[in-house]
Amino acid sequence: MENIAIAIKARPDSITRESIDVLDELGLFRVFLGVENASENGLRNLNRKQTIDQSLTALEILNDFDVHLSFNLLMFEPDTIMDDLLVNLRFMERHLDNPFNFCRAEAHAGTGLETKLKAEGRLLGDYFGLDYRLKDPQCEAFHQVVNYAFFDRNFSDYGLHYFNMQVDFTYQLLRRFYPEVLTESLRGAVKSFIKETNLDTYKCLCQTYDFIESTDPSNRLALQGFAGELRTIVDEGSRGLHIQGERILDSLNNAYERRGLVGSRFMSAQIASSASPYFGMGGPEQGAYSPCSMDLVDLFGLTPTPIPYQTFKSQLSRQEGR
């Protein structure tokens, strides 16, 4: 089969350059990576049987292949301590380029987490909805605050974090099937939107960390007041970023609608007005990328012919000396 796109879910310890090279050849465009927690303590408590180094290596490999890469952080688990939260915040800080979400590890029926909490006498609720409280009072207060403040951004059908993934998802579909309609400006808008969304979340979480560090977790009035203020800030930020993302999504959809016009006078006019086709990691300075005759290339090295997806892979191979 040709012209297909493959989306996968994967554990970090399963990602190698060799495996992704094969999947890329088959049409890989999206990976949901099971990072889950950036703290060794958190991974051990969740029985993940993976290391932070494996997560970092997987992220590096997948970003080298420029696929749609997203992940979730189970920042909160029954035995989380404040140092674990700080480690996860630092992880977010270093990976603002990829869409992500965060939440608490839930104790679903039949899981090891349910068994552990039941044995420790910490399991709340019933099979209609199991619940628990974090052992560390500060971490429990942290979770309650951000669960309230980020509820719409993290969990609603139109939540900003899911929308962030959608924008990049749409961009990567176009890059996979219609790279000729993309421009560097459009790529820049998508990547900037992802980073701005993540940075806004990161900043609000850092503010929460500082507040919790300096507040008695038993002071419910102070926690409720801060949670209310933070929710207003988060929701206002979400609305502004949503508007920005909708404009980018409209531009991506418009680019898709123009796909049949590539090579026409319309697309040539677009190129002449400074919007150059997206050439991938190599950039136009490394020469023409399609087997076209010299009369189709202008003095600036641009060409109105479609840029094939395989161009990106060949550029990646050359950069790695393969």
RAVEN-V426555 format. One record per pair of residues at least 12 apart in sequence whose C-alpha atoms are under 10 Angstrom apart, sorted by the first residue. I is the first residue (numbers start at 0). J is the second residue. Records with the same first field share a line. If there is no record, write none. Layout:
I=J + J
This chain:
0=25
1=25 + 26
2=25 + 26 + 175 + 176
3=25 + 26 + 27 + 28 + 175 + 176
4=22 + 23 + 25 + 26 + 27 + 28 + 29 + 171 + 172 + 175 + 176
5=22 + 23 + 25 + 26 + 27 + 28 + 29 + 30
6=22 + 26 + 27 + 28 + 29 + 30 + 31 + 66 + 67 + 68
7=22 + 27 + 28 + 29 + 30 + 31 + 32 + 68
8=29 + 30 + 31 + 32 + 33 + 68 + 69 + 70
9=30 + 31 + 32 + 33 + 34 + 57
10=30 + 31 + 32 + 33 + 34 + 35 + 47 + 49 + 53 + 54 + 57
11=31 + 32 + 33 + 34 + 35 + 49 + 50 + 51 + 52 + 53 + 54 + 55 + 56 + 57 + 58
12=33 + 34 + 48 + 49 + 50 + 51 + 52 + 53 + 54 + 56 + 57
13=32 + 49 + 53 + 54 + 57
14=32 + 53 + 54 + 56 + 57 + 58 + 60 + 61
15=53 + 56 + 57 + 60 + 61
16=56 + 57 + 59 + 60 + 61 + 63 + 64
17=60
19=57 + 60 + 61 + 64
20=60 + 61 + 64 + 312 + 316
23=64 + 66 + 309 + 312
24=309 + 312
26=175 + 176 + 308
27=64 + 66 + 67 + 175
28=64 + 65 + 66 + 67 + 68 + 168 + 171 + 172 + 174 + 175
29=61 + 65 + 66 + 67 + 68 + 69 + 167 + 168 + 171 + 172
30=61 + 66 + 67 + 68 + 69 + 70
31=67 + 68 + 69 + 70 + 71 + 98 + 99
32=54 + 57 + 58 + 61 + 68 + 69 + 70 + 71 + 99
33=47 + 49 + 54 + 69 + 70 + 71 + 72 + 73
34=47 + 49 + 50 + 51 + 53 + 54 + 55 + 57 + 58 + 69 + 70 + 71 + 72 + 73
35=47 + 54 + 70 + 71 + 72 + 73 + 74 + 75 + 87 + 100 + 101 + 102 + 103 + 104
36=50 + 51 + 54 + 70 + 71 + 72 + 73 + 74 + 75 + 76 + 83 + 84 + 86 + 87 + 90 + 101 + 104
37=50 + 51 + 52 + 54 + 55 + 72 + 73 + 74 + 83 + 84 + 85 + 86 + 87 + 88 + 89 + 90 + 91
38=50 + 51 + 74 + 79 + 82 + 83 + 84 + 85 + 86 + 87 + 90
39=51 + 52 + 83 + 86
40=78 + 79 + 80 + 82 + 83
41=73 + 74 + 75 + 76 + 77 + 78 + 79 + 80 + 83 + 84 + 86 + 87
42=73 + 74 + 76
44=76 + 77 + 78 + 79 + 112
45=73 + 76 + 77 + 78 + 104 + 111 + 112
46=111 + 112
55=90 + 94
58=70 + 94 + 97
62=96 + 97
63=280 + 315
64=280 + 311 + 312 + 315
65=171 + 174 + 279 + 280 + 311 + 312 + 315
66=167 + 168 + 171 + 172 + 174 + 175
67=97 + 98 + 164 + 165 + 166 + 167 + 168 + 169 + 170 + 171 + 172
68=96 + 97 + 98 + 99 + 164 + 167 + 168 + 171
69=96 + 97 + 98 + 99 + 100 + 161 + 163 + 164 + 167 + 168
70=97 + 98 + 99 + 100 + 101 + 164
71=98 + 99 + 100 + 101 + 102
72=87 + 90 + 91 + 99 + 100 + 101 + 102 + 103 + 104
73=87 + 100 + 101 + 102 + 103 + 104 + 105
74=86 + 87 + 88 + 100 + 101 + 102 + 103 + 104 + 142
75=87 + 101 + 102 + 103 + 104 + 105 + 133 + 138 + 139 + 141 + 142
76=102 + 103 + 104 + 105 + 106 + 112 + 131 + 132 + 133 + 134 + 138 + 139 + 142
77=103 + 104 + 105 + 106 + 112 + 115 + 116 + 121 + 131 + 132 + 133 + 134 + 135 + 138 + 139
78=132 + 133 + 134 + 135 + 138 + 139
79=133 + 134 + 135 + 137 + 138 + 139
80=133 + 134 + 135 + 136 + 137 + 138 + 139
81=135 + 136 + 137 + 138 + 139 + 141 + 208 + 211 + 212
82=138
83=138
84=138 + 141 + 204 + 205 + 208
85=204 + 205 + 208
87=101
88=201 + 202 + 204 + 205 + 208
89=201 + 205
91=197 + 198 + 200 + 201
92=197 + 198 + 201 + 202
94=194 + 197 + 198
95=190 + 191 + 193 + 194 + 195 + 196 + 197 + 198 + 200 + 201
96=190 + 191 + 192 + 193 + 194 + 195 + 196 + 197 + 198
97=163 + 164 + 167 + 190 + 193 + 194 + 197
98=160 + 161 + 162 + 163 + 164 + 165 + 166 + 167 + 168 + 190 + 192 + 193 + 194 + 196 + 197
99=153 + 160 + 161 + 163 + 164 + 193 + 196 + 197 + 200
100=152 + 153 + 154 + 159 + 160 + 161 + 163 + 164 + 197 + 200
101=145 + 146 + 149 + 153 + 154 + 160 + 200
102=142 + 145 + 146 + 149 + 150 + 153 + 154
103=133 + 142 + 146
105=128 + 129 + 130 + 131
106=122 + 123 + 126 + 128 + 129 + 130 + 131
107=126 + 127 + 128 + 129 + 130
108=125 + 126 + 127 + 128 + 129
109=126
113=129 + 130 + 131
116=130 + 131 + 132
117=131
121=133 + 134
135=216
136=211 + 215 + 216 + 217
137=208 + 211 + 212 + 213 + 214 + 215 + 216 + 217
138=208 + 211 + 212 + 216
139=211 + 216
140=207 + 211 + 214 + 215 + 216 + 217 + 218 + 219 + 222 + 223
141=204 + 207 + 208 + 210 + 211 + 212 + 216 + 222 + 226
142=207
143=222 + 223 + 226
144=204 + 207 + 211 + 222 + 223 + 224 + 225 + 226 + 227 + 229 + 230
145=203 + 204 + 207 + 226 + 229 + 230 + 233
146=226 + 230
147=223 + 226 + 227 + 229 + 230
148=203 + 225 + 226 + 227 + 228 + 229 + 230 + 231 + 232 + 233 + 234
149=200 + 203 + 204 + 226 + 229 + 230 + 231 + 232 + 233 + 234 + 237
150=230 + 233 + 234
151=230 + 233 + 234 + 237
152=200 + 230 + 233 + 234 + 236 + 237 + 238
157=241
158=234 + 237 + 238 + 241
159=196 + 197 + 200 + 234 + 236 + 237 + 238 + 240 + 241 + 244
160=193 + 196 + 197 + 200 + 237 + 241
162=193 + 196 + 240 + 241 + 244 + 245 + 248
163=189 + 192 + 193 + 194 + 195 + 196 + 197 + 240 + 241 + 244
164=193
165=244 + 248
166=189 + 190 + 192 + 193 + 244 + 245 + 247 + 248 + 249 + 251
167=186 + 189 + 190 + 192 + 193 + 247 + 248
169=189 + 248 + 251 + 252 + 255
170=185 + 186 + 189 + 190 + 247 + 248 + 250 + 251 + 252 + 254 + 255
171=186
172=255
173=251 + 252 + 254 + 255 + 258
174=186 + 277 + 279 + 306 + 307 + 308 + 311
175=307 + 308 + 309
176=255 + 258 + 307 + 308
177=254 + 255 + 257 + 258 + 259 + 261 + 305 + 306 + 307 + 308
178=254 + 255 + 258 + 276 + 277 + 278 + 279 + 305 + 306 + 307 + 308
179=254 + 255 + 257 + 258 + 261 + 262 + 266 + 275 + 276 + 277 + 278 + 303 + 304 + 305 + 306 + 307 + 308
180=251 + 253 + 254 + 255 + 256 + 257 + 258 + 259 + 260 + 261 + 266 + 275 + 276 + 277 + 305 + 306
181=250 + 251 + 254 + 255 + 258 + 274 + 275 + 276 + 277 + 278 + 306
182=254 + 270 + 273 + 274 + 275 + 276 + 277 + 278 + 279
183=274 + 275 + 276 + 277 + 278 + 279 + 282
184=273 + 274 + 275 + 276 + 277
185=247 + 248 + 250 + 251 + 254 + 274 + 276 + 277
186=247 + 251 + 277 + 279
188=243 + 244 + 246 + 247 + 248 + 250
189=243 + 244 + 247 + 248 + 251
192=240 + 241 + 243 + 244 + 247
193=240 + 244
195=240
196=236 + 237 + 240 + 241 + 244
199=232 + 233 + 236 + 237 + 240
200=233 + 236 + 237
203=229 + 230 + 232 + 233
204=229
206=229
207=225 + 226 + 229
210=222 + 225
211=225
258=305
261=303 + 304 + 305
262=302 + 303 + 304 + 305
263=303 + 304
264=303
266=303 + 304
267=302 + 303 + 304
268=303
269=303
270=301 + 302 + 303
271=301
275=301 + 302 + 303
276=301 + 302 + 303 + 304 + 305 + 306
277=305 + 306
278=301 + 305 + 306 + 307 + 308 + 310 + 311 + 314
279=306 + 308 + 310 + 311 + 312 + 314 + 315
280=310 + 311 + 312 + 314 + 315 + 318
281=310 + 311 + 313 + 314 + 315 + 317 + 318
282=311 + 314
283=299 + 300 + 301 + 302
284=299 + 300 + 301
285=300 + 314
286=300 + 301
287=300 + 301 + 302 + 306
288=300 + 301 + 302 + 304 + 305 + 306 + 307 + 309 + 310 + 311 + 313 + 314
289=302 + 304 + 305 + 306 + 307 + 309 + 310
290=304 + 306
291=303 + 304 + 305
